Amino acid sequence: MVSIGRGRSPNKAVKPFACGSLGRSALRTCSRMASPFLRDQALHAERRLPGRYAQSKNRPRRSKMSKNVLTTAILALVLGGCASVPMESVEQSMDAKQFNPPPANKAGLYIYRDSSFGAALKKDIWVDGRCVGESAPNTFFYEVVGGDVAHTISTESEFSPNNLAINTDAGKNYFVRQYIKFGVFVGGAGLELMDTEAGMNAVSKLELAKSGTCSK
């Protein structure tokens, strides 16, 4: 206990809060001399010394540069210029969009890209390892493939191709949507099989691209 008498200051050895202005070694001496209350003040003061503060400042922090790189990548995907690829004639495009049944023992395959996301990117597409072409926003390809067999549709992505396996029935048309997605350095791409109604509705708003040219 700290006693207070007439004409005397409380705890002459150490005044309240005085420990907070001392150095590290002096703080420890001060804390041994002080009352329990002042010992707590000395402990808090030592924890606030510059050495500890400097250590906390040096702790690893997320780099602002990494945030800027991520922001730049997102803007490039969303706002980048629009890629262009060789196109078929308007007449050929309109004919493909009639969605006529394929020849006997064959299946029709529509592969389309209907999003403007990643508009600056062109992505190769293959069917069973054969080049179909490079896609661009708002384009589609039409291929006639064997019916009643399995096929693998592949798209160029960021590091390696992404594949989609489908089984086709002769006499039917199939619709595969290619979509662009975020990547580590550049956008990647994926494929998904769509139902006939959704596929026809999407393709009817797109234009037919020329087949046979891939970047790889």
DOPAVO-163299 format. One record per residue (C-alpha): x, y, z; residue number from 1; residue in three letters. Coordinates in steps of 0.25 Angstrom, whole numbers, plus 5000, padded with zeros to 4 digits. Last residue first. Layout:
BEGIN
<rec px="X" py="Y" pz="Z" k="NUM" r="ala"/>
...
This chain:
BEGIN
<rec px="5000" py="4906" pz="4674" k="216" r="lys"/>
<rec px="4994" py="4919" pz="4669" k="215" r="ser"/>
<rec px="4982" py="4912" pz="4662" k="214" r="cys"/>
<rec px="4977" py="4913" pz="4648" k="213" r="thr"/>
<rec px="4967" py="4903" pz="4642" k="212" r="gly"/>
<rec px="4953" py="4909" pz="4644" k="211" r="ser"/>
<rec px="4948" py="4922" pz="4640" k="210" r="lys"/>
<rec px="4939" py="4929" pz="4650" k="209" r="ala"/>
<rec px="4923" py="4929" pz="4649" k="208" r="leu"/>
<rec px="4916" py="4941" pz="4655" k="207" r="glu"/>
<rec px="4908" py="4941" pz="4668" k="206" r="leu"/>
<rec px="4894" py="4945" pz="4672" k="205" r="lys"/>
<rec px="4888" py="4931" pz="4667" k="204" r="ser"/>
<rec px="4899" py="4924" pz="4675" k="203" r="val"/>
<rec px="4893" py="4928" pz="4688" k="202" r="ala"/>
<rec px="4879" py="4924" pz="4686" k="201" r="asn"/>
<rec px="4883" py="4911" pz="4679" k="200" r="met"/>
<rec px="4892" py="4907" pz="4691" k="199" r="gly"/>
<rec px="4882" py="4911" pz="4701" k="198" r="ala"/>
<rec px="4871" py="4902" pz="4694" k="197" r="glu"/>
<rec px="4881" py="4890" pz="4691" k="196" r="thr"/>
<rec px="4886" py="4889" pz="4706" k="195" r="asp"/>
<rec px="4900" py="4894" pz="4708" k="194" r="met"/>
<rec px="4913" py="4886" pz="4710" k="193" r="leu"/>
<rec px="4924" py="4894" pz="4717" k="192" r="glu"/>
<rec px="4938" py="4898" pz="4713" k="191" r="leu"/>
<rec px="4949" py="4906" pz="4720" k="190" r="gly"/>
<rec px="4958" py="4917" pz="4718" k="189" r="ala"/>
<rec px="4970" py="4924" pz="4725" k="188" r="gly"/>
<rec px="4973" py="4939" pz="4726" k="187" r="gly"/>
<rec px="4987" py="4944" pz="4727" k="186" r="val"/>
<rec px="4997" py="4944" pz="4739" k="185" r="phe"/>
<rec px="4990" py="4936" pz="4750" k="184" r="val"/>
<rec px="4977" py="4933" pz="4743" k="183" r="gly"/>
<rec px="4963" py="4939" pz="4743" k="182" r="phe"/>
<rec px="4953" py="4932" pz="4734" k="181" r="lys"/>
<rec px="4949" py="4932" pz="4719" k="180" r="ile"/>
<rec px="4937" py="4924" pz="4714" k="179" r="tyr"/>
<rec px="4936" py="4914" pz="4703" k="178" r="gln"/>
<rec px="4922" py="4908" pz="4701" k="177" r="arg"/>
<rec px="4919" py="4895" pz="4695" k="176" r="val"/>
<rec px="4906" py="4892" pz="4687" k="175" r="phe"/>
<rec px="4903" py="4879" pz="4681" k="174" r="tyr"/>
<rec px="4894" py="4876" pz="4669" k="173" r="asn"/>
<rec px="4888" py="4862" pz="4667" k="172" r="lys"/>
<rec px="4887" py="4852" pz="4655" k="171" r="gly"/>
<rec px="4897" py="4842" pz="4661" k="170" r="ala"/>
<rec px="4898" py="4843" pz="4676" k="169" r="asp"/>
<rec px="4910" py="4849" pz="4682" k="168" r="thr"/>
<rec px="4918" py="4845" pz="4695" k="167" r="asn"/>
<rec px="4925" py="4857" pz="4701" k="166" r="ile"/>
<rec px="4939" py="4859" pz="4707" k="165" r="ala"/>
<rec px="4943" py="4874" pz="4711" k="164" r="leu"/>
<rec px="4957" py="4877" pz="4712" k="163" r="asn"/>
<rec px="4965" py="4889" pz="4718" k="162" r="asn"/>
<rec px="4979" py="4892" pz="4711" k="161" r="pro"/>
<rec px="4991" py="4895" pz="4719" k="160" r="ser"/>
<rec px="4997" py="4907" pz="4726" k="159" r="phe"/>
<rec px="4987" py="4919" pz="4723" k="158" r="glu"/>
<rec px="4977" py="4912" pz="4715" k="157" r="ser"/>
<rec px="4976" py="4907" pz="4701" k="156" r="glu"/>
<rec px="4963" py="4899" pz="4699" k="155" r="thr"/>
<rec px="4960" py="4885" pz="4697" k="154" r="ser"/>
<rec px="4948" py="4877" pz="4691" k="153" r="ile"/>
<rec px="4949" py="4862" pz="4693" k="152" r="thr"/>
<rec px="4940" py="4853" pz="4685" k="151" r="his"/>
<rec px="4933" py="4840" pz="4688" k="150" r="ala"/>
<rec px="4925" py="4832" pz="4677" k="149" r="val"/>
<rec px="4911" py="4830" pz="4673" k="148" r="asp"/>
<rec px="4913" py="4841" pz="4662" k="147" r="gly"/>
<rec px="4926" py="4845" pz="4655" k="146" r="gly"/>
<rec px="4928" py="4860" pz="4655" k="145" r="val"/>
<rec px="4923" py="4872" pz="4646" k="144" r="val"/>
<rec px="4929" py="4885" pz="4652" k="143" r="glu"/>
<rec px="4923" py="4899" pz="4654" k="142" r="tyr"/>
<rec px="4931" py="4910" pz="4660" k="141" r="phe"/>
<rec px="4925" py="4922" pz="4668" k="140" r="phe"/>
<rec px="4928" py="4936" pz="4670" k="139" r="thr"/>
<rec px="4924" py="4947" pz="4680" k="138" r="asn"/>
<rec px="4938" py="4949" pz="4686" k="137" r="pro"/>
<rec px="4949" py="4943" pz="4679" k="136" r="ala"/>
<rec px="4953" py="4928" pz="4677" k="135" r="ser"/>
<rec px="4965" py="4922" pz="4670" k="134" r="glu"/>
<rec px="4962" py="4911" pz="4661" k="133" r="gly"/>
<rec px="4958" py="4896" pz="4660" k="132" r="val"/>
<rec px="4971" py="4890" pz="4661" k="131" r="cys"/>
<rec px="4971" py="4875" pz="4662" k="130" r="arg"/>
<rec px="4974" py="4868" pz="4675" k="129" r="gly"/>
<rec px="4961" py="4861" pz="4676" k="128" r="asp"/>
<rec px="4954" py="4874" pz="4674" k="127" r="val"/>
<rec px="4963" py="4886" pz="4677" k="126" r="trp"/>
<rec px="4961" py="4901" pz="4681" k="125" r="ile"/>
<rec px="4971" py="4912" pz="4682" k="124" r="asp"/>
<rec px="4968" py="4924" pz="4690" k="123" r="lys"/>
<rec px="4969" py="4939" pz="4686" k="122" r="lys"/>
<rec px="4969" py="4949" pz="4697" k="121" r="leu"/>
<rec px="4967" py="4964" pz="4696" k="120" r="ala"/>
<rec px="4952" py="4962" pz="4700" k="119" r="ala"/>
<rec px="4955" py="4956" pz="4713" k="118" r="gly"/>
<rec px="4940" py="4957" pz="4717" k="117" r="phe"/>
<rec px="4932" py="4960" pz="4704" k="116" r="ser"/>
<rec px="4924" py="4947" pz="4706" k="115" r="ser"/>
<rec px="4918" py="4938" pz="4695" k="114" r="asp"/>
<rec px="4929" py="4929" pz="4691" k="113" r="arg"/>
<rec px="4924" py="4917" pz="4683" k="112" r="tyr"/>
<rec px="4926" py="4903" pz="4679" k="111" r="ile"/>
<rec px="4915" py="4897" pz="4671" k="110" r="tyr"/>
<rec px="4917" py="4882" pz="4668" k="109" r="leu"/>
<rec px="4908" py="4874" pz="4658" k="108" r="gly"/>
<rec px="4907" py="4859" pz="4658" k="107" r="ala"/>
<rec px="4909" py="4849" pz="4647" k="106" r="lys"/>
<rec px="4904" py="4836" pz="4643" k="105" r="asn"/>
<rec px="4895" py="4843" pz="4632" k="104" r="ala"/>
<rec px="4898" py="4857" pz="4630" k="103" r="pro"/>
<rec px="4896" py="4867" pz="4641" k="102" r="pro"/>
<rec px="4882" py="4873" pz="4644" k="101" r="pro"/>
<rec px="4880" py="4887" pz="4641" k="100" r="asn"/>
<rec px="4883" py="4898" pz="4651" k="99" r="phe"/>
<rec px="4879" py="4909" pz="4642" k="98" r="gln"/>
<rec px="4890" py="4917" pz="4649" k="97" r="lys"/>
<rec px="4900" py="4910" pz="4640" k="96" r="ala"/>
<rec px="4893" py="4916" pz="4627" k="95" r="asp"/>
<rec px="4894" py="4930" pz="4633" k="94" r="met"/>
<rec px="4909" py="4929" pz="4636" k="93" r="ser"/>
<rec px="4911" py="4924" pz="4622" k="92" r="gln"/>
<rec px="4903" py="4935" pz="4616" k="91" r="glu"/>
<rec px="4910" py="4946" pz="4625" k="90" r="val"/>
<rec px="4924" py="4941" pz="4620" k="89" r="ser"/>
<rec px="4933" py="4934" pz="4629" k="88" r="glu"/>
<rec px="4942" py="4941" pz="4639" k="87" r="met"/>
<rec px="4957" py="4942" pz="4641" k="86" r="pro"/>
<rec px="4960" py="4946" pz="4656" k="85" r="val"/>
<rec px="4959" py="4959" pz="4664" k="84" r="ser"/>
<rec px="4963" py="4962" pz="4678" k="83" r="ala"/>
<rec px="4955" py="4973" pz="4685" k="82" r="cys"/>
<rec px="4964" py="4983" pz="4693" k="81" r="gly"/>
<rec px="4965" py="4981" pz="4708" k="80" r="gly"/>
<rec px="4955" py="4986" pz="4718" k="79" r="leu"/>
<rec px="4951" py="4974" pz="4726" k="78" r="val"/>
<rec px="4963" py="4965" pz="4724" k="77" r="leu"/>
<rec px="4973" py="4977" pz="4725" k="76" r="ala"/>
<rec px="4966" py="4983" pz="4736" k="75" r="leu"/>
<rec px="4967" py="4970" pz="4744" k="74" r="ile"/>
<rec px="4981" py="4968" pz="4741" k="73" r="ala"/>
<rec px="4984" py="4983" pz="4745" k="72" r="thr"/>
<rec px="4977" py="4981" pz="4759" k="71" r="thr"/>
<rec px="4985" py="4968" pz="4762" k="70" r="leu"/>
<rec px="4998" py="4975" pz="4758" k="69" r="val"/>
<rec px="4994" py="4987" pz="4767" k="68" r="asn"/>
<rec px="4991" py="4978" pz="4779" k="67" r="lys"/>
<rec px="5005" py="4971" pz="4777" k="66" r="ser"/>
<rec px="5012" py="4984" pz="4777" k="65" r="met"/>
<rec px="5005" py="4989" pz="4790" k="64" r="lys"/>
<rec px="5012" py="4977" pz="4796" k="63" r="ser"/>
<rec px="5005" py="4969" pz="4807" k="62" r="arg"/>
<rec px="5012" py="4972" pz="4820" k="61" r="arg"/>
<rec px="5024" py="4965" pz="4826" k="60" r="pro"/>
<rec px="5027" py="4970" pz="4841" k="59" r="arg"/>
<rec px="5037" py="4981" pz="4841" k="58" r="asn"/>
<rec px="5028" py="4991" pz="4847" k="57" r="lys"/>
<rec px="5025" py="4981" pz="4859" k="56" r="ser"/>
<rec px="5040" py="4980" pz="4861" k="55" r="gln"/>
<rec px="5042" py="4995" pz="4861" k="54" r="ala"/>
<rec px="5031" py="4997" pz="4872" k="53" r="tyr"/>
<rec px="5038" py="4986" pz="4880" k="52" r="arg"/>
<rec px="5051" py="4994" pz="4880" k="51" r="gly"/>
<rec px="5044" py="5007" pz="4881" k="50" r="pro"/>
<rec px="5039" py="5004" pz="4895" k="49" r="leu"/>
<rec px="5024" py="5002" pz="4897" k="48" r="arg"/>
<rec px="5026" py="4988" pz="4904" k="47" r="arg"/>
<rec px="5035" py="4995" pz="4914" k="46" r="glu"/>
<rec px="5024" py="5005" pz="4917" k="45" r="ala"/>
<rec px="5013" py="4994" pz="4919" k="44" r="his"/>
<rec px="5023" py="4987" pz="4929" k="43" r="leu"/>
<rec px="5026" py="5000" pz="4936" k="42" r="ala"/>
<rec px="5011" py="5004" pz="4938" k="41" r="gln"/>
<rec px="5008" py="4990" pz="4943" k="40" r="asp"/>
<rec px="5020" py="4992" pz="4953" k="39" r="arg"/>
<rec px="5013" py="5005" pz="4957" k="38" r="leu"/>
<rec px="5000" py="4998" pz="4961" k="37" r="phe"/>
<rec px="5008" py="4988" pz="4969" k="36" r="pro"/>
<rec px="5016" py="4998" pz="4976" k="35" r="ser"/>
<rec px="5029" py="5002" pz="4971" k="34" r="ala"/>
<rec px="5044" py="4998" pz="4975" k="33" r="met"/>
<rec px="5044" py="4986" pz="4966" k="32" r="arg"/>
<rec px="5038" py="4993" pz="4954" k="31" r="ser"/>
<rec px="5048" py="5004" pz="4955" k="30" r="cys"/>
<rec px="5059" py="4995" pz="4954" k="29" r="thr"/>
<rec px="5053" py="4988" pz="4941" k="28" r="arg"/>
<rec px="5050" py="5002" pz="4936" k="27" r="leu"/>
<rec px="5064" py="5007" pz="4938" k="26" r="ala"/>
<rec px="5069" py="4995" pz="4929" k="25" r="ser"/>
<rec px="5059" py="4998" pz="4918" k="24" r="arg"/>
<rec px="5060" py="5014" pz="4918" k="23" r="gly"/>
<rec px="5051" py="5023" pz="4926" k="22" r="leu"/>
<rec px="5039" py="5031" pz="4923" k="21" r="ser"/>
<rec px="5028" py="5021" pz="4926" k="20" r="gly"/>
<rec px="5034" py="5019" pz="4940" k="19" r="cys"/>
<rec px="5029" py="5033" pz="4945" k="18" r="ala"/>
<rec px="5015" py="5028" pz="4944" k="17" r="phe"/>
<rec px="5012" py="5031" pz="4959" k="16" r="pro"/>
<rec px="5024" py="5036" pz="4966" k="15" r="lys"/>
<rec px="5035" py="5026" pz="4970" k="14" r="val"/>
<rec px="5043" py="5027" pz="4983" k="13" r="ala"/>
<rec px="5034" py="5038" pz="4988" k="12" r="lys"/>
<rec px="5022" py="5029" pz="4989" k="11" r="asn"/>
<rec px="5011" py="5039" pz="4991" k="10" r="pro"/>
<rec px="5016" py="5053" pz="4994" k="9" r="ser"/>
<rec px="5017" py="5057" pz="5008" k="8" r="arg"/>
<rec px="5011" py="5070" pz="5015" k="7" r="gly"/>
<rec px="5001" py="5062" pz="5023" k="6" r="arg"/>
<rec px="5002" py="5047" pz="5020" k="5" r="gly"/>
<rec px="4999" py="5038" pz="5008" k="4" r="ile"/>
<rec px="5003" py="5023" pz="5010" k="3" r="ser"/>
<rec px="5005" py="5014" pz="4997" k="2" r="val"/>
<rec px="5000" py="5000" pz="5000" k="1" r="met"/>
